[in-house]
Amino acid sequence: MTQSNLTPIPELYVNADSAQKLKVAAGEMPSWDLTPRQLCDLELLMNGGFYPLKGFLTEADYNGVVSDMHTTSGDLWPMPITLDVSQAFAGQVEPGTDIALRDQEGVILAILSVTDKWTPNKSVEAEKVFGADDVAHPAVNYLHNVAGPVYLGGPVTGIQAPTHYDFKARRDTPNELRAFFRKMGWRRIVAFQTRNPLHRAHQELTFRAAREAQANLLIHPVVGMTKPGDVDHFTRVRCYEAVLDKYPAATTHLSLLNLAMRMAGPREAVWHGIIRRNHGLTHMIVGRDHAGPGKNSQGNDFYDPYAAQELFRQNQAEIGIEMVDFKQMVYVQERAQYEPRDEVEAGATILDISGTELRRRLREGLDIPEWFSFPEVVKQLRRTSPPRDRQGFTVFFTGLSGSGKSTVGNALMVKLMEMGGRPVTLLDGDVVRKHLSSELGFSKEHRDINIKRIGYVASEITKNGGIAICAPIAPYTATRRAVREMVEAFGAFVEVHVATPIEECERRDRKGLYKQAREGKIKEFTGISDPYEEPLNPELRVDTSDIDVDNAAHQVLLKLEQMGLIGLS
């Protein structure tokens, strides 16, 4: 590599005087409040992390990126960077319109000069970019169930960078990193991309990579959006800082990347490579199952474990940095050291702890051996992952009106309060409707808003170590999944399908709602004129038509005990 990797890279910001004038002008423009993903994307557009992009993709560039990973100008770019908006907002905007892009506090960050507006074929995007139109993939689920239906494209004029209040000294723009490398005299630098805490296997992998590339090491973890269920970035950064002294200070640097990952496997690896090139790096580690999202709907891995390495290798010249590929690192007991799995001879004793096993040990307060991780890392993980019976959690009842959700939920609340130990809150559907969602109707859009409000409150209760019991109808699979993801960022989510048949629900119909729905007096009534999408894999399924309330509530208690969330005395 030449010294060009250290020269400044173009940014999209205007100077301070122009920024002030534009901010005033932007106050009169239509404005869009950016989602967390869009905020990450905008920051990397403006600071050069997404160079050569000059804004959100136009329709022609989007089609090229989706189909063959190239823009119309011929630049390699594997990931659609689009501004998805609601149908209502899209109706206010036409090509030729300038719109103000704001953060979630309303601060104007940039202006988008709209050149393109279109409705994408999201199924095609899912198939081409992520390999399957399967909502088990978190990015595909986001595409279909979270992202807006209309895309806007056009150049971006940067006014100011988003504000970060955490780990400010560890956040570097591409040009700040390039300046640091120039100052240190570094010419060859290998990036370690990660969204997980650093354990001993990672240390060995990074040491080997730096030696192989004869390069300095940049630990460059993602602190934007990662996979639902990942360890939060606050904990992860504390883990990185706790073990930084295990690395030689003269040749190692830690910097944080505010990227919204898509978990797109092979395409993601190519994307990560381009981003690291823009940050001044010359090499990047691409490991086994790079940016893999886990299992698909059939229970198989979405991507071959080494597909990312293959695609990176095919496009390495265009990416502009070299790949350092490594197989899975395992601990060989006889030699008390980590080695690549494919180099270990037959008969050697291999020790390993999977991510699932690690989480179990943390959850149950079990020993985590020093050959696996550093005591400093384990200490940080235990701070945010106490034993499961001391964590907050949510029990989410779902079922038809009259199925017994509220009654069982109330009985469960009383039983948990009798046991003591954690505060318990019941978020009953009717009560929430009265106090949080009184302005909402019963359209699908309003039902979704109501359930997401319940989910948000439940996630806050869970985050703060309490128990939330929710008992809405919650008829739609995608909305229940959104709530699960909100809660599982902080604790366990236990979905209980109260599977009482509709005939029994109608027989119980104390309020006469089913009768009115059958007569057409109530529109969009779940189970009659509006569908109820049954959970496919709830943690528990109960039918209250043939058991009493106490028995049903006790079944839930037994499930909670089985999951380690409570202890029955």
C-alpha positions in Angstrom: 0.0 0.0 0.0 1.1 3.6 -0.7 1.0 6.5 1.7 -2.3 7.5 0.1 -4.2 5.8 2.9 -3.0 8.6 5.2 -4.0 11.6 3.1 -7.3 13.3 4.1 -10.5 11.9 2.7 -13.4 14.1 1.3 -16.2 15.0 3.8 -19.6 16.4 3.1 -19.6 19.1 5.7 -19.7 22.8 4.7 -17.6 25.4 6.6 -18.9 27.0 9.8 -20.2 30.2 8.2 -22.1 28.3 5.5 -23.4 25.8 8.2 -24.9 28.6 10.2 -26.7 30.1 7.1 -27.9 26.7 6.1 -29.2 25.9 9.5 -31.4 29.1 9.4 -32.7 28.2 5.9 -33.3 24.6 6.9 -35.7 25.8 9.6 -38.2 26.6 6.8 -37.8 23.2 5.0 -39.8 20.0 5.4 -37.9 18.0 8.0 -37.5 14.3 8.7 -36.6 13.0 12.2 -33.9 10.3 11.6 -34.3 6.8 13.0 -31.3 5.4 14.9 -30.1 3.5 11.8 -30.4 6.5 9.6 -28.5 8.6 12.1 -25.6 6.1 12.0 -25.7 6.1 8.2 -25.8 9.9 7.9 -22.8 10.3 10.3 -20.7 8.0 8.1 -21.9 9.7 4.9 -20.9 13.1 6.2 -17.5 12.2 7.7 -16.3 10.2 4.7 -16.8 6.7 6.2 -19.0 5.9 3.3 -16.9 7.5 0.6 -17.4 7.7 -2.4 -21.1 8.1 -1.6 -22.2 11.8 -1.6 -25.6 11.1 -0.2 -28.4 8.6 0.1 -28.5 6.4 -3.0 -30.5 7.4 -6.1 -32.9 4.9 -7.6 -30.4 4.0 -10.3 -27.6 3.6 -7.9 -29.8 1.6 -5.5 -30.7 -0.8 -8.4 -27.0 -1.2 -9.3 -26.0 -1.8 -5.7 -28.7 -4.4 -5.1 -28.1 -6.3 -8.4 -24.3 -6.3 -8.6 -22.8 -4.3 -5.8 -21.8 -1.3 -8.0 -23.1 2.2 -8.4 -23.8 3.7 -11.9 -20.4 5.3 -11.8 -18.8 1.9 -11.4 -17.8 2.2 -7.7 -17.9 -1.0 -5.7 -20.6 -0.6 -3.0 -22.4 -3.6 -1.6 -25.0 -2.2 0.8 -28.1 0.0 0.1 -27.8 3.3 1.9 -31.2 4.7 1.6 -33.5 7.1 3.4 -36.7 5.2 4.0 -39.7 7.4 5.0 -43.4 7.0 5.7 -46.0 7.2 3.0 -47.4 10.4 4.6 -44.0 12.2 4.6 -43.3 11.0 1.0 -46.5 12.6 -0.1 -45.1 16.0 1.0 -41.8 15.7 -1.0 -41.0 15.6 -4.7 -37.7 15.5 -6.5 -36.2 19.0 -6.4 -37.2 19.5 -2.7 -34.7 20.1 0.0 -35.4 18.6 3.3 -33.8 19.1 6.7 -32.5 15.9 8.5 -32.8 16.1 12.2 -31.7 13.9 15.1 -34.2 12.6 17.7 -33.9 15.8 19.7 -34.8 17.9 16.7 -31.2 19.3 15.9 -30.7 19.9 12.2 -27.7 17.9 11.1 -27.8 18.0 7.3 -29.9 18.9 4.2 -30.9 16.3 1.7 -31.5 17.6 -1.8 -34.1 15.0 -3.1 -33.5 13.8 -6.6 -35.3 10.5 -6.5 -38.4 9.1 -4.8 -39.5 5.5 -5.3 -41.2 2.5 -3.8 -38.7 -0.3 -3.8 -39.3 -4.0 -4.2 -38.2 -5.1 -0.7 -38.4 -8.8 -1.5 -35.9 -8.4 -4.3 -33.6 -6.3 -2.0 -33.8 -9.0 0.7 -33.0 -11.8 -1.8 -30.1 -10.0 -3.5 -28.5 -8.3 -0.5 -29.2 -10.7 2.4 -29.5 -14.0 0.4 -33.1 -14.7 1.3 -36.5 -13.0 1.9 -36.7 -14.5 5.4 -37.7 -12.4 8.3 -35.7 -14.6 10.6 -32.8 -12.4 9.3 -32.8 -9.2 11.5 -32.2 -6.9 8.5 -34.9 -8.5 6.5 -37.3 -8.2 9.4 -36.3 -4.5 9.7 -36.8 -4.1 5.9 -40.3 -5.4 5.9 -41.6 -4.5 9.4 -39.7 -1.4 10.5 -38.4 0.6 7.5 -40.7 3.0 5.7 -42.2 2.0 2.4 -40.8 4.9 0.3 -37.1 5.7 -0.4 -35.6 9.1 -1.0 -32.3 9.7 -2.6 -30.0 12.6 -3.4 -26.8 14.4 -2.3 -26.4 15.4 1.4 -24.9 18.7 2.7 -23.5 18.3 6.1 -24.2 21.0 8.7 -22.9 19.4 11.9 -22.0 16.0 13.3 -24.3 14.1 15.6 -23.4 14.5 19.3 -22.1 11.6 21.3 -21.9 11.9 25.1 -20.2 8.6 25.7 -16.6 7.6 25.2 -15.8 10.8 23.3 -12.1 10.2 23.4 -12.5 6.9 21.7 -14.6 8.1 18.8 -12.6 9.0 15.7 -13.7 10.2 12.2 -11.8 8.7 9.2 -9.7 11.9 9.0 -8.9 11.9 12.7 -7.7 8.3 12.4 -5.6 9.1 9.3 -4.1 12.1 11.2 -3.3 9.8 14.2 -1.6 7.2 11.9 0.5 10.0 10.3 1.5 11.3 13.7 2.5 7.8 14.9 4.3 7.0 11.7 2.1 4.0 11.0 1.9 2.9 7.4 0.5 -0.6 7.6 -2.5 -1.0 9.9 -4.8 -4.0 10.3 -8.4 -3.6 11.6 -10.1 -6.0 13.9 -13.9 -5.7 13.4 -16.0 -6.8 16.3 -19.4 -6.5 18.0 -18.5 -8.8 20.9 -16.4 -8.5 24.1 -12.7 -9.4 23.7 -11.8 -12.9 25.0 -8.5 -14.7 24.9 -9.2 -16.3 21.5 -9.7 -12.8 20.0 -6.5 -11.6 21.5 -4.6 -14.5 19.9 -6.3 -13.9 16.6 -5.4 -10.2 16.6 -1.8 -10.9 17.6 -1.4 -13.4 14.8 -3.0 -11.1 12.2 -0.7 -8.2 13.1 2.3 -10.5 12.8 1.2 -12.0 9.5 0.5 -8.5 8.0 3.6 -7.0 9.7 1.2 -4.2 10.7 0.0 -2.2 13.6 -3.4 -3.1 15.1 -6.6 -1.1 15.3 -9.3 -2.6 17.5 -12.3 -1.1 15.7 -15.5 -2.3 17.4 -19.0 -1.3 16.2 -20.9 0.8 18.7 -23.9 1.7 16.5 -26.6 -0.8 15.9 -25.7 -4.5 16.0 -27.6 -7.8 16.3 -30.6 -7.8 18.7 -29.5 -9.6 21.9 -25.8 -8.5 21.6 -24.0 -7.2 24.6 -24.6 -3.4 24.9 -21.8 -1.2 23.6 -21.3 0.4 27.0 -20.4 -2.9 28.6 -18.3 -3.9 25.5 -16.2 -0.7 25.5 -15.5 -1.1 29.2 -14.4 -4.7 28.4 -12.1 -3.4 25.6 -10.6 -0.8 27.9 -10.1 -3.3 30.7 -7.8 -5.5 28.5 -6.1 -2.8 26.4 -3.0 -3.1 28.5 -2.7 -6.7 27.3 -1.7 -5.3 24.0 1.6 -3.4 23.2 0.7 0.3 23.5 3.2 1.4 20.8 1.5 -0.7 18.1 -2.2 -0.9 19.1 -5.0 1.6 19.1 -8.7 1.4 20.1 -11.3 3.4 18.2 -15.1 3.1 18.1 -17.1 2.9 14.9 -20.7 4.3 14.9 -22.0 1.9 12.3 -25.5 0.3 12.0 -24.7 -3.3 11.0 -27.0 -5.2 8.7 -25.5 -8.7 9.6 -25.3 -9.3 5.8 -22.4 -11.8 6.0 -20.4 -11.8 2.7 -21.7 -8.4 1.5 -21.2 -7.0 5.0 -17.5 -8.1 5.0 -16.9 -6.2 1.7 -18.7 -3.2 3.1 -16.7 -3.3 6.3 -13.5 -3.4 4.1 -14.5 -0.3 2.2 -15.3 1.5 5.5 -11.9 0.5 7.0 -10.1 1.7 3.8 -11.8 5.0 4.2 -10.5 5.2 7.8 -6.9 4.8 6.6 -6.4 1.1 7.2 -4.4 -1.2 4.9 -5.6 -4.6 6.2 -8.7 -6.1 7.8 -9.3 -9.4 9.6 -12.2 -11.4 8.2 -12.9 -14.3 10.4 -15.2 -17.3 10.4 -18.9 -16.4 9.9 -18.2 -12.7 9.6 -21.3 -10.6 10.4 -23.4 -13.8 10.4 -27.0 -13.3 11.7 -27.5 -16.9 13.0 -30.1 -19.4 11.8 -32.8 -19.0 9.1 -36.4 -20.1 9.4 -35.4 -23.7 8.6 -32.8 -23.8 11.3 -29.8 -23.6 9.0 -27.0 -20.9 8.9 -27.8 -18.0 6.6 -24.3 -18.1 5.2 -21.5 -20.6 4.7 -18.9 -19.8 7.5 -16.2 -18.8 5.0 -18.5 -17.2 2.3 -17.5 -13.7 3.6 -13.8 -14.5 3.1 -14.5 -15.7 -0.5 -16.4 -12.7 -1.5 -13.9 -10.3 0.0 -11.0 -12.1 -1.8 -12.9 -11.8 -5.1 -13.3 -8.1 -4.7 -10.1 -7.3 -2.8 -8.5 -5.1 -5.5 -11.6 -2.9 -5.7 -12.0 -2.8 -1.9 -8.5 -1.3 -1.7 -7.2 -3.1 1.4 -5.9 -6.6 2.0 -7.7 -9.3 3.9 -6.2 -11.3 6.7 -8.3 -14.4 7.0 -8.4 -16.6 10.0 -10.2 -19.8 10.9 -11.8 -20.5 14.2 -9.3 -20.3 17.1 -9.6 -23.0 19.8 -7.8 -23.8 23.0 -5.5 -26.8 23.0 -5.3 -28.2 26.5 -2.1 -30.2 26.0 -0.2 -27.0 24.9 -2.2 -24.5 27.0 -2.5 -22.2 24.0 -4.9 -21.1 21.2 -4.4 -22.4 17.7 -6.4 -22.4 14.5 -8.8 -25.3 14.5 -7.7 -26.7 11.2 -4.1 -26.8 12.4 -4.8 -29.0 15.5 -3.8 -32.6 15.1 -6.2 -35.4 15.6 -6.4 -36.6 19.2 -5.6 -33.3 20.8 -8.0 -32.0 23.5 -9.8 -29.0 22.3 -11.6 -26.8 24.9 -14.2 -24.2 23.8 -17.1 -22.3 25.3 -19.8 -21.2 22.9 -21.6 -17.9 23.2 -24.7 -19.7 24.4 -22.6 -21.5 27.1 -21.0 -18.3 28.2 -24.4 -16.6 28.6 -25.6 -19.7 30.6 -22.6 -19.4 32.9 -23.1 -15.7 33.5 -26.8 -16.3 34.0 -26.2 -19.0 36.6 -23.2 -17.4 38.3 -20.9 -20.3 37.2 -17.2 -20.2 36.8 -15.7 -18.9 33.6 -12.1 -20.2 33.2 -9.2 -17.9 32.7 -8.1 -19.9 29.6 -11.4 -18.6 28.0 -11.5 -15.0 29.0 -9.7 -12.4 31.1 -10.9 -11.8 34.7 -11.2 -8.1 33.9 -13.7 -8.9 31.1 -15.7 -11.4 33.1 -15.9 -8.8 35.9 -17.5 -6.3 33.5 -19.9 -8.8 32.0 -21.0 -9.9 35.5 -21.8 -6.3 36.3 -24.4 -6.1 33.6 -25.4 -9.8 33.5 -26.2 -10.8 37.1 -27.6 -14.3 37.8 -30.9 -14.7 36.0 -33.0 -14.8 39.1 -31.9 -11.3 39.9 -32.6 -9.9 36.4 -35.7 -8.1 35.3 -38.0 -9.9 32.8 -41.3 -9.6 30.9 -44.1 -12.1 30.7 -46.1 -11.3 27.6 -49.6 -12.9 27.4 -51.2 -12.9 23.9 -54.5 -14.3 22.8 -58.0 -13.6 21.7 -60.4 -11.3 23.6 -61.9 -13.4 26.4 -59.2 -16.0 26.4 -58.2 -15.3 30.0 -55.0 -13.3 29.5 -55.8 -10.6 32.0 -57.2 -13.0 34.6 -54.2 -15.3 34.4 -51.8 -12.3 34.3 -53.4 -10.9 37.5 -53.1 -14.2 39.3 -49.5 -14.5 38.2 -48.8 -10.9 39.5 -50.2 -11.8 42.9 -48.2 -15.0 43.1 -45.0 -13.2 42.2 -45.7 -10.5 44.7 -46.3 -13.1 47.3 -42.8 -14.5 46.5 -41.2 -11.1 46.8 -37.8 -10.0 45.6 -38.6 -7.8 42.7 -41.3 -5.2 41.9 -44.1 -6.5 39.7 -46.2 -4.4 37.3 -49.3 -5.6 35.3 -49.8 -3.9 32.0 -53.3 -5.0 31.2 -54.6 -4.3 27.7 -57.7 -2.4 28.7 -55.9 -0.4 31.4 -53.2 0.6 29.0 -55.8 1.6 26.5 -57.4 3.9 29.1 -54.2 5.5 30.4 -51.6 5.4 27.6 -53.5 5.0 24.4 -56.9 6.6 24.9 -56.6 8.5 21.6 -56.0 5.4 19.5 -58.5 3.4 17.5 -58.4 -0.2 16.5 -56.8 0.0 13.0 -53.7 -2.1 12.4 -51.6 1.0 12.6 -53.1 2.0 16.0 -53.0 -1.5 17.4 -49.3 -1.6 16.5 -48.6 1.7 18.2 -50.5 0.6 21.3 -48.5 -2.7 21.6 -45.2 -0.9 21.0 -46.1 1.5 23.8 -46.7 -1.5 26.1 -43.4 -3.0 24.9 -41.5 0.2 25.7 -42.8 0.4 29.2 -42.1 -3.3 29.7 -38.5 -2.9 28.5 -37.9 0.0 30.9 -39.3 -2.1 33.8 -37.1 -5.0 32.7 -34.0 -2.8 32.4 -34.5 -1.6 35.9 -34.7 -5.1 37.4 -38.5 -5.4 37.7 -41.0 -7.8 36.4 -43.5 -6.7 33.7 -46.6 -8.7 33.0 -48.4 -7.7 29.8 -51.8 -8.9 28.7 -52.8 -7.3 25.4 -54.4 -9.2 22.5 -51.3 -8.4 20.3 -52.6 -10.1 17.2 -49.7 -9.5 14.8 -46.4 -11.5 14.7 -44.2 -8.6 13.5 -45.3 -6.4 16.3 -44.8 -9.0 19.0 -41.3 -9.6 17.6 -40.6 -5.8 17.8 -41.6 -5.9 21.5 -39.5 -9.0 22.1 -36.4 -7.2 20.7 -37.1 -4.1 22.8 -37.3 -6.3 26.0 -34.5 -8.7 25.2 -32.0 -5.8 25.0 -32.3 -5.8 28.8 -33.6 -9.1 30.0 -35.7 -12.2 29.3 -38.9 -12.1 27.3 -41.4 -14.9 28.0 -44.2 -15.1 25.5 -47.3 -17.0 26.8 -49.9 -17.8 24.1 -53.3 -18.2 25.9 -54.7 -20.5 23.2 -58.3 -20.7 24.3 -60.5 -21.5 21.3 -62.6 -18.8 19.9 -65.8 -20.8 20.6 -65.0 -20.7 24.3 -64.0 -17.0 24.1 -67.4 -16.2 22.6 -69.2 -18.3 25.2 -67.6 -16.2 27.9 -68.3 -12.9 26.1 -69.4 -10.9 29.2 -69.2 -7.5 27.3 -71.1 -8.8 24.2 -68.3 -7.8 21.9 -68.2 -11.0 19.8 -72.0 -10.7 19.2 -71.6 -7.1 18.1 -68.7 -8.1 15.8 -70.7 -10.9 14.3 -73.5 -8.4 13.6 -71.1 -6.0 11.9 -71.4 -3.4 14.6 -67.7 -3.6 15.6 -65.3 -3.4 12.7 -61.8 -5.0 12.7 -62.5 -7.3 15.6 -59.7 -9.8 16.2 -60.8 -13.4 15.4 -63.9 -12.3 13.5 -63.2 -9.5 11.0 -59.5 -9.1 11.7 -56.9 -11.9 11.8 -55.1 -13.2 14.9 -51.6 -14.5 13.9 -50.9 -17.3 16.4 -47.3 -17.4 17.8 -45.4 -20.3 16.3 -42.8 -20.8 19.1 -44.0 -19.2 22.3 -42.2 -20.0 25.5 -45.5 -21.4 26.8 -48.9 -22.2 25.5 -51.9 -22.6 27.8 -55.6 -23.2 27.1 -57.9 -21.9 29.9 -61.0 -23.7 28.6 -60.2 -26.8 30.6 -58.1 -25.6 33.5 -58.8 -23.1 36.2 -56.9 -19.7 36.6 -54.8 -20.9 39.5 -53.5 -23.9 37.5 -52.7 -21.7 34.4 -50.8 -19.2 36.5 -48.9 -22.0 38.2 -47.9 -23.3 34.7 -46.4 -19.9 34.0 -44.5 -20.0 37.4 -43.1 -23.4 36.5 -41.9 -22.1 33.2 -40.2 -19.1 34.8 -38.5 -21.5 37.3 -37.4 -23.7 34.4 -35.8 -20.7 32.7 -34.0 -19.7 35.9 -35.9 -16.5 36.3 -37.4 -17.3 39.7 -36.8 -19.9 42.4 -39.8 -21.7 43.9 -39.6 -22.3 47.6 
